[in-house]
Amino acid sequence: MSPYVAREDKNVYMREYMKRRYHERRAWALKELGGKCCNCSTTENLEFHHKNPVEKEAAISKIWNKAYAVFEAEVRKCELLCKQCHIVVHRATEHGTLAMYRHCKCDACREAHNAYCKEWKRKKRASVIQSGE
């Protein structure tokens, strides 16, 4: 008998392990942040909202599988909002950003998108020139 575990068996184990880890960490984070929306106190459809977007290192949904210290530090920068309150908060604050441009075509959002595109083209041209040397 081989001392190695079959790849399929390992995949099944890891899938279950990561699923369990995700649910445990999400439950911990919800409990740590109070388990209810900061605005309306509902417990349904809760989302993590970074209080200060400047301090945001990554979205909680992207780092639940990282080291516990990294996950915990990021959770502490957040508050819980229900989906509806989260939408209201972001609608009011994000005009003039790339994230908002997808849903809004006001002058501020278009200007932000145009500035991003110009900067991207400038960087692209600079990298092509450098690679050609």
Secondary structure by P-SEA (a helix, b strand, c coil): ccccccaaaaaaaaaaaaaaaaaaaaaaaaaaacccccccccccbbbbbccccccccccccccccccaaaaaaaaaabbbbcaaaaaaaaaaccccccccccccccaaaaaaaaaaaaaaaaaaaaaaaaaac
